[in-house]
Amino acid sequence: MVNILIGWSGPTSRQLAEILREWLPTVLPYVRPWLSSEDIQKGQPWDPELTKLLEETSYSIVCVTTPRVATAPWVNFEAGAVSKFVERGRVSPLLMPWVSPSDLSSLPLGRFQCTEFTKTEVGRLLRSINAAARFDISVEGIERNLSNTWRQLKEDVGELDFSEDPRMQTDDGEDYDEEEDSDIGWPLEELEEEILGIVARFAPFEEWNRPSLSSVCDQTHDDPNRVQHHLDRLVKGNFLSEHWNTEEPTSYSITPSGREYLVDQDLL
């Protein structure tokens, strides 16, 4: 079994963590998710058992329902412990749609790769856990399990009460619309055009030559979380295609629509 710590702070964040604890084994059967408040046996000394669990944990997911969660001392202690105790330990803050990676940029959790609560991003997180665990679950199997359970997961999360979070509403008081927020504008933002141009310079049909997040960041000199956000938007807008496997980082290639955009804008 692979231990996965799910960090939380506050009632709604805790409820989200409990949902994830039940859901994760349905897509990755070999994982054992745990919450420090729930899964330490009553009557056991807190610190020794917690330390033992942290040392045996290879991944941590932090449920960030508001930016305030990322400032909670206990959340940061747990995340830092996982990243220090375990050589291959990894930490991923899971952001609700109204929380941006930029909200965490000046906080300790901001140094970790964030995961936005979308099917694409959560799928990437699952593949990362699978690769780190070195278990033989195929990418196809993970995608199938995710597709079979994603609708129910979204419904369960959607039933949580986020009403106390003012960022669930827009400035005019309207409810936040995740689908509307994911729409990509025209023309593209400056960074998106830069990313599109970088990817276009790589051979589109040669797998070995497709750029990854790190190679794009090397050229943009921008924050990885911000670059990842715009890569995802370009994928959603059909300007880029996303390619992944269990052995290598996710890579990207330009689509015909992406190349057409660059030509129309005299960028290629």
C-alpha positions in Angstrom: 0.0 0.0 0.0 1.1 3.6 -0.7 0.3 6.1 2.0 -1.2 9.5 0.9 -1.6 12.2 3.4 -4.6 14.5 2.7 -4.1 17.9 4.4 -6.9 20.2 5.4 -7.7 23.3 7.5 -11.3 24.3 8.3 -14.7 22.5 8.1 -15.2 22.6 4.3 -11.5 21.7 3.6 -11.9 18.8 5.9 -15.1 17.6 4.2 -13.3 17.7 0.9 -10.4 15.7 2.3 -12.9 13.1 3.6 -14.4 12.8 0.1 -11.0 12.3 -1.5 -10.1 9.7 1.1 -13.0 7.6 0.0 -12.5 8.3 -3.7 -8.8 7.9 -4.3 -8.8 4.0 -3.8 -11.5 3.7 -6.5 -9.0 5.0 -9.1 -5.7 3.9 -7.6 -6.5 0.7 -5.6 -3.1 0.4 -4.0 -3.3 3.7 -2.1 -4.1 4.3 1.5 -5.2 7.9 2.0 -5.2 9.2 5.6 -6.1 12.4 7.5 -4.0 13.1 10.6 -7.2 14.0 12.6 -9.0 10.8 11.7 -6.5 8.0 11.1 -4.3 8.1 14.2 -5.8 5.5 16.6 -7.3 7.0 19.7 -5.2 6.4 22.8 -2.0 6.4 20.8 0.7 9.0 21.4 0.1 11.7 18.7 3.6 12.7 17.8 5.3 9.3 17.5 2.5 7.8 15.4 2.2 10.9 13.3 6.0 11.0 12.7 5.9 7.3 11.7 3.0 7.9 9.3 4.7 10.9 7.8 7.9 9.0 7.3 6.0 6.3 5.4 4.0 8.7 3.3 5.1 9.3 -0.3 2.5 11.8 -1.4 0.5 14.7 0.2 -2.6 16.4 -1.3 -3.6 19.6 0.4 -7.3 20.6 0.1 -7.1 24.4 -0.6 -10.7 25.6 -0.5 -9.6 29.2 0.2 -6.2 30.9 0.1 -6.4 31.0 4.0 -6.0 27.2 4.1 -2.5 27.6 2.5 -1.5 29.8 5.5 -2.5 27.3 8.2 0.6 26.3 10.2 -0.5 22.6 10.6 -1.1 22.2 6.9 2.4 23.6 6.1 4.0 21.4 8.8 2.5 18.2 7.3 3.4 19.2 3.7 6.9 20.2 4.7 7.4 16.9 6.7 6.4 14.8 3.7 8.7 16.6 1.4 11.6 16.3 3.9 11.1 12.9 5.4 10.7 11.0 2.2 13.3 11.4 -0.6 10.7 10.9 -3.2 8.0 12.7 -1.2 5.7 14.9 -3.3 3.2 17.6 -2.3 0.3 18.9 -4.4 -2.1 21.6 -3.3 -5.5 20.9 -4.8 -7.2 24.2 -5.6 -10.9 24.8 -5.9 -11.8 26.7 -9.1 -11.9 30.1 -7.4 -8.4 29.8 -5.9 -5.6 30.6 -8.3 -2.0 29.3 -8.2 -1.0 33.0 -7.9 -2.8 33.2 -4.6 -0.1 30.8 -3.2 2.9 32.3 -4.9 4.2 34.1 -1.8 3.3 31.3 0.6 5.3 28.1 1.5 2.8 25.9 -0.4 3.4 28.0 -3.5 6.7 26.2 -4.2 4.8 23.0 -4.9 3.1 22.1 -8.2 -0.6 23.0 -7.8 -3.5 20.9 -9.1 -6.7 22.7 -10.2 -9.9 20.8 -9.6 -10.6 19.9 -13.3 -10.7 16.5 -14.8 -7.5 17.2 -16.9 -5.5 18.4 -13.8 -6.8 15.7 -11.5 -5.9 13.1 -14.1 -2.4 14.5 -14.3 -2.1 14.2 -10.5 -3.2 10.6 -10.5 -0.6 9.8 -13.2 2.0 11.5 -11.1 1.1 9.5 -8.0 1.1 6.3 -10.1 4.6 7.1 -11.5 6.0 7.9 -8.1 4.6 4.7 -6.6 6.1 2.6 -9.5 3.0 0.5 -9.6 2.0 -1.1 -12.8 -1.3 0.6 -13.6 -1.6 1.6 -17.2 -2.4 5.2 -18.2 -5.4 3.8 -20.0 -6.6 2.1 -16.7 -6.2 5.3 -14.8 -8.1 7.3 -17.4 -10.8 4.7 -17.4 -11.2 4.7 -13.6 -11.2 8.5 -13.6 -13.9 8.7 -16.3 -16.0 6.2 -14.4 -15.9 8.2 -11.2 -15.4 11.8 -12.1 -19.1 12.8 -12.4 -19.8 11.4 -8.9 -16.8 13.1 -7.4 -17.9 16.4 -8.9 -21.4 15.9 -7.5 -20.1 15.1 -4.1 -17.8 18.1 -4.0 -20.5 20.3 -5.4 -22.7 19.4 -2.4 -20.2 21.0 0.0 -21.1 24.4 1.5 -18.7 26.9 0.1 -21.1 29.8 0.6 -19.0 31.5 3.3 -16.2 31.9 0.8 -16.6 35.3 -0.9 -14.5 34.2 -3.8 -17.3 31.8 -4.9 -19.0 34.9 -6.3 -18.0 37.4 -9.0 -17.8 41.1 -8.4 -21.4 41.6 -9.6 -22.7 39.0 -7.1 -23.3 36.3 -9.7 -22.4 32.7 -8.9 -18.9 31.5 -10.1 -19.1 29.6 -13.3 -16.2 27.1 -13.8 -17.0 26.5 -17.5 -17.1 30.2 -18.3 -13.8 30.8 -16.5 -12.2 28.0 -18.6 -13.1 29.7 -21.9 -10.0 31.1 -23.6 -10.1 34.6 -25.0 -9.2 35.9 -28.4 -6.7 37.2 -29.0 -4.7 35.0 -26.5 -2.9 36.5 -23.6 0.7 37.5 -24.2 2.1 34.6 -22.2 -0.2 32.1 -24.0 1.1 33.4 -27.4 4.6 33.0 -26.2 4.0 29.5 -25.0 2.3 28.6 -28.3 5.2 29.9 -30.2 7.7 27.9 -28.1 5.7 24.7 -28.6 5.4 25.4 -32.4 9.2 25.4 -32.7 9.4 21.8 -31.7 8.9 19.0 -34.2 5.1 18.3 -33.8 5.2 14.6 -34.7 8.5 13.5 -33.0 7.7 12.3 -29.5 11.2 12.6 -28.3 11.2 16.3 -29.2 8.0 17.5 -27.6 8.4 20.2 -24.9 7.4 19.5 -21.3 6.4 22.1 -18.6 10.1 22.4 -17.5 11.4 23.1 -21.0 8.7 25.7 -21.6 9.5 27.4 -18.3 13.2 27.4 -19.2 12.3 29.7 -22.1 9.6 31.8 -20.6 11.4 32.3 -17.3 8.0 32.3 -15.6 6.5 30.7 -12.6 5.8 27.0 -13.3 2.3 27.1 -11.7 1.4 30.1 -13.9 2.8 28.4 -17.1 0.9 25.2 -16.3 -2.3 27.1 -15.9 -1.9 28.6 -19.4 -0.8 25.3 -20.9 -4.1 23.8 -19.6 -6.1 26.7 -21.1 -4.4 26.2 -24.4 -5.2 22.5 -24.3 -8.8 23.2 -23.5 -9.0 25.7 -26.3 -7.6 23.2 -28.8 -4.5 25.2 -29.5 -2.3 22.5 -28.0 -2.4 18.7 -27.6 -1.3 17.0 -24.3 0.7 13.8 -24.3 1.5 11.7 -21.3 3.0 8.3 -20.2 4.1 6.8 -16.9 7.8 7.2 -17.6 8.2 10.8 -18.8 6.7 14.2 -17.9 3.6 15.4 -19.8 4.6 16.9 -23.1 2.8 19.2 -25.6 2.4 19.6 -29.3 0.7 22.3 -31.4 -2.6 21.6 -33.1 -3.6 22.8 -36.5 -5.8 25.4 -34.8 -2.8 26.6 -32.8 -0.6 26.9 -35.8 -3.4 28.7 -37.7 -3.7 31.2 -34.9 0.1 32.0 -35.0 -0.1 32.5 -38.8 -3.1 34.7 -38.5 -1.4 36.9 -35.9 1.9 37.0 -37.9 3.6 35.2 -35.1 4.9 32.3 -37.2 
